[in-house]
Amino acid sequence: MVDVQNLKIGYRGKSGPIFLSEIHDFNLQPGSLTALVGPNGIGKSTLLQTLSGSIDPLAGTLTMRGLVLSQMTPHQRSRQLSLVLTKSQHSQQLMVEEFVSLGRLPYANWVGALQQEDKSMILKALEATDLISLRYKKCGDISDGEMQRVAIARALAQDTPIILLDEPTTHLDLHHKALVLKLLKDLATKHQKVVLYATHDIELALDIVDKILLMTTKSGQLLTPNQLIEEKHLDHLFPKEHVYFDPKTKRFSMKD
């Protein structure tokens, strides 16, 4: 479904490419929930935007459902993948339901009118993210955590086979973190979608995901949660003088 080969990510600055990381070849299949983890500044957001086509890779090939990403039109990409950023750009005056309905634009007719199927998808997305009670509120009148769920609902309404999310549980309380993660798991397993999300909640990811894409200063590689623990990758993720990982409890703790 998603095939990555010889990928190097970064930015193309005025003075030349700014290299961030080289990613080992990997493949994401439908039915699998994958977490993207790594220290701050390692390039997680850059990788997601590269996979979405928002940023060109410095090198390598990205293929999605047999199509080379760089050769896809924006309209084709909008039907293949959706991207949820930590801070989505939106109008403060849009109502929650109006914002979620933007996810159906790739399927709207030539005048932009929504059909009954579109309205049904929007309602399901609002229900899945616990937003029915907020549907008529303006986006500028809700909290950051609520707006995060609204952005996820828009991606659900878009109904793409590939969903990429950057820190989808940011600003959420524990209840809604669990709601979102279970929702992502269901999307992957029950609806056979590819779901990749960046997160700092590594402990929660270890409990629910099928694969973990680990990014370090050396490279990025795709592992199972058990591989991540048994091969002691988490022991070196953060400075040892401050944090240690207990493989028995699967939890991080601060050192005295």
C-alpha positions as CSV (number, residue, x, y, z in Angstrom):
1,M,0.0,0.0,0.0
2,V,2.7,2.5,1.1
3,D,6.2,1.6,-0.1
4,V,9.2,3.7,0.8
5,Q,12.7,3.2,-0.8
6,N,16.0,5.0,-0.2
7,L,14.2,7.9,1.4
8,K,16.1,11.0,2.6
9,I,14.1,13.8,4.1
10,G,14.7,17.5,4.8
11,Y,14.2,20.9,3.3
12,R,15.6,22.7,0.3
13,G,16.9,25.9,1.6
14,K,18.4,28.9,-0.3
15,S,22.0,27.6,0.4
16,G,21.1,24.0,-0.5
17,P,19.4,21.0,1.0
18,I,19.0,20.8,4.8
19,F,19.3,17.0,5.5
20,L,17.3,15.7,8.5
21,S,17.2,11.9,8.3
22,E,17.6,8.8,6.1
23,I,14.8,6.3,6.4
24,H,15.3,2.5,6.0
25,D,13.1,1.0,3.3
26,F,9.7,0.1,4.7
27,N,6.2,-0.9,3.6
28,L,2.9,-0.2,5.3
29,Q,0.0,-2.5,4.7
30,P,-3.8,-2.1,5.1
31,G,-5.0,-3.3,8.5
32,S,-2.0,-2.1,10.4
33,L,-1.8,0.8,12.9
34,T,1.7,2.3,13.0
35,A,3.1,4.8,15.4
36,L,5.9,7.2,14.4
37,V,8.2,7.9,17.4
38,G,11.4,9.7,18.1
39,P,13.0,12.7,20.0
40,N,11.9,16.3,19.4
41,G,13.4,17.8,16.2
42,I,14.2,14.5,14.6
43,G,12.0,15.0,11.6
44,K,8.7,13.2,12.4
45,S,6.5,16.0,11.1
46,T,8.8,16.4,8.1
47,L,8.4,12.7,7.3
48,L,4.6,12.9,7.5
49,Q,4.5,15.9,5.2
50,T,6.9,14.2,2.8
51,L,4.7,11.1,2.7
52,S,1.7,13.3,2.1
53,G,3.4,15.1,-0.9
54,S,3.5,18.5,0.9
55,I,7.3,18.4,1.0
56,D,9.5,16.8,-1.7
57,P,12.0,14.2,-0.6
58,L,15.7,15.0,-0.9
59,A,16.1,11.5,-2.4
60,G,14.2,8.2,-2.7
61,T,10.9,6.9,-4.0
62,L,7.4,7.0,-2.5
63,T,4.7,4.7,-3.9
64,M,1.1,4.6,-2.7
65,R,-1.3,1.9,-4.0
66,G,1.0,1.4,-7.0
67,L,1.2,5.1,-7.9
68,V,4.4,7.1,-7.6
69,L,3.5,10.0,-5.2
70,S,5.4,12.6,-7.2
71,Q,3.4,11.8,-10.3
72,M,0.0,12.1,-8.6
73,T,-2.1,15.2,-9.0
74,P,-3.4,17.0,-5.9
75,H,-6.9,15.7,-6.7
76,Q,-5.6,12.1,-6.9
77,R,-3.7,12.5,-3.6
78,S,-6.8,13.9,-1.9
79,R,-8.7,10.7,-2.7
80,Q,-5.8,8.5,-1.6
81,L,-4.5,10.1,1.6
82,S,-5.5,12.5,4.3
83,L,-3.2,14.4,6.6
84,V,-4.0,15.7,10.1
85,L,-1.6,18.3,11.4
86,T,-1.1,19.3,15.1
87,K,-2.4,22.8,14.3
88,S,-4.8,22.7,11.4
89,Q,-5.4,26.0,9.5
90,H,-9.1,26.9,9.8
91,S,-11.5,29.8,9.9
92,Q,-12.5,30.8,13.4
93,Q,-16.0,31.5,12.0
94,L,-16.6,28.0,10.5
95,M,-18.9,25.8,12.4
96,V,-17.6,22.4,13.5
97,E,-19.8,20.6,11.0
98,E,-18.8,22.9,8.2
99,F,-15.1,22.3,8.9
100,V,-15.6,18.5,8.9
101,S,-17.6,18.7,5.7
102,L,-14.4,20.0,3.9
103,G,-13.2,16.4,4.0
104,R,-15.9,15.6,1.4
105,L,-14.7,18.2,-1.2
106,P,-12.7,15.6,-3.2
107,Y,-16.0,13.8,-3.9
108,A,-18.3,16.8,-4.4
109,N,-19.9,17.5,-7.8
110,W,-18.7,20.2,-10.1
111,V,-20.6,22.9,-8.2
112,G,-19.3,21.7,-4.9
113,A,-22.7,20.4,-3.6
114,L,-22.8,17.6,-1.1
115,Q,-24.9,14.5,-1.7
116,Q,-26.7,12.4,0.9
117,E,-23.8,10.0,1.0
118,D,-21.5,12.9,1.9
119,K,-23.8,14.1,4.6
120,S,-23.9,10.6,6.0
121,M,-20.1,10.3,6.1
122,I,-19.9,13.7,7.9
123,L,-22.4,12.6,10.6
124,K,-20.5,9.3,11.1
125,A,-17.3,11.2,11.5
126,L,-18.9,13.6,14.1
127,E,-20.3,10.6,16.0
128,A,-17.0,8.7,16.0
129,T,-15.1,11.6,17.5
130,D,-17.7,12.5,20.1
131,L,-18.5,15.9,18.5
132,I,-22.3,15.8,17.9
133,S,-22.9,18.2,20.8
134,L,-20.4,20.7,19.2
135,R,-21.5,20.4,15.6
136,Y,-23.1,23.9,15.4
137,K,-20.4,25.7,17.5
138,K,-17.9,27.9,15.8
139,C,-14.3,26.6,15.6
140,G,-13.1,29.7,17.3
141,D,-15.3,29.0,20.4
142,I,-14.0,25.5,21.2
143,S,-10.8,24.3,23.0
144,D,-7.6,23.1,21.4
145,G,-8.4,19.5,22.3
146,E,-11.8,19.8,20.8
147,M,-10.4,21.3,17.7
148,Q,-7.9,18.4,17.4
149,R,-10.8,16.0,17.3
150,V,-12.5,18.2,14.7
151,A,-9.4,17.9,12.5
152,I,-9.5,14.1,12.9
153,A,-13.2,14.0,12.1
154,R,-12.5,15.9,8.8
155,A,-10.0,13.2,7.9
156,L,-12.5,10.5,8.7
157,A,-15.1,12.2,6.5
158,Q,-12.5,12.3,3.7
159,D,-12.5,8.4,3.9
160,T,-9.1,7.8,2.3
161,P,-7.3,4.4,2.4
162,I,-4.3,6.1,3.9
163,I,-4.5,8.4,7.0
164,L,-1.4,10.3,8.3
165,L,-1.7,12.1,11.6
166,D,0.8,14.4,13.4
167,E,0.4,14.2,17.2
168,P,-3.4,13.4,17.1
169,T,-3.6,13.0,20.9
170,T,-2.0,16.4,21.7
171,H,-4.2,18.6,24.0
172,L,-6.5,15.6,24.8
173,D,-7.4,14.3,28.2
174,L,-6.9,10.6,28.9
175,H,-10.5,9.7,28.0
176,H,-10.3,11.3,24.6
177,K,-6.7,10.0,24.0
178,A,-8.1,6.5,24.5
179,L,-11.1,7.3,22.3
180,V,-8.9,8.5,19.4
181,L,-6.4,5.6,19.6
182,K,-9.2,3.0,19.6
183,L,-10.8,4.8,16.7
184,L,-7.5,4.7,14.8
185,K,-7.1,1.0,15.6
186,D,-10.6,0.3,14.3
187,L,-9.9,2.2,11.1
188,A,-6.9,0.1,10.5
189,T,-8.1,-3.3,11.4
190,K,-11.9,-3.2,10.7
191,H,-11.8,-0.9,7.7
192,Q,-8.4,-2.1,6.3
193,K,-6.8,1.4,6.1
194,V,-3.2,2.3,6.5
195,V,-2.9,4.6,9.6
196,L,0.4,6.2,10.6
197,Y,0.5,8.7,13.4
198,A,3.4,10.6,15.1
199,T,3.3,10.6,18.9
200,H,5.2,11.3,22.1
201,D,2.9,9.0,24.0
202,I,5.2,6.0,23.4
203,E,3.8,4.0,26.3
204,L,0.3,4.2,24.9
205,A,1.6,3.3,21.5
206,L,3.2,0.1,22.8
207,D,-0.1,-1.0,24.2
208,I,-2.1,-0.7,20.9
209,V,-0.1,-0.4,17.7
210,D,1.0,-3.2,15.3
211,K,4.2,-1.5,14.2
212,I,6.4,1.4,15.3
213,L,8.5,3.5,12.9
214,L,11.4,4.6,15.1
215,M,13.4,7.7,14.1
216,T,16.8,8.4,15.6
217,T,19.8,10.6,14.8
218,K,21.1,7.7,12.7
219,S,18.1,6.6,10.7
220,G,14.5,5.5,10.7
221,Q,13.3,1.9,10.8
222,L,10.0,-0.1,11.1
223,L,9.8,-2.5,14.0
224,T,7.2,-4.4,16.0
225,P,6.7,-3.2,19.6
226,N,8.3,-6.4,20.8
227,Q,11.4,-5.8,18.6
228,L,11.6,-2.3,19.9
229,I,11.7,-3.6,23.5
230,E,13.8,-6.8,23.1
231,E,16.4,-5.1,21.0
232,K,16.7,-2.3,23.6
233,H,16.0,0.6,21.1
234,L,14.1,2.5,23.8
235,D,17.1,2.4,26.1
236,H,18.9,4.8,23.8
237,L,16.0,7.0,22.8
238,F,16.5,9.6,25.5
239,P,19.6,10.7,27.6
240,K,20.3,7.9,30.1
241,E,21.1,10.4,32.9
242,H,17.5,11.6,33.0
243,V,15.2,8.8,31.8
244,Y,15.2,5.0,31.8
245,F,12.9,2.5,30.2
246,D,11.6,-0.6,32.1
247,P,10.9,-3.4,29.7
248,K,8.8,-5.3,32.2
249,T,6.3,-2.6,32.8
250,K,6.8,-1.0,29.4
251,R,7.1,2.4,31.1
252,F,9.5,5.3,31.2
253,S,10.6,6.7,34.5
254,M,12.8,9.6,35.6
255,K,16.1,8.9,37.4
256,D,16.6,10.4,40.8
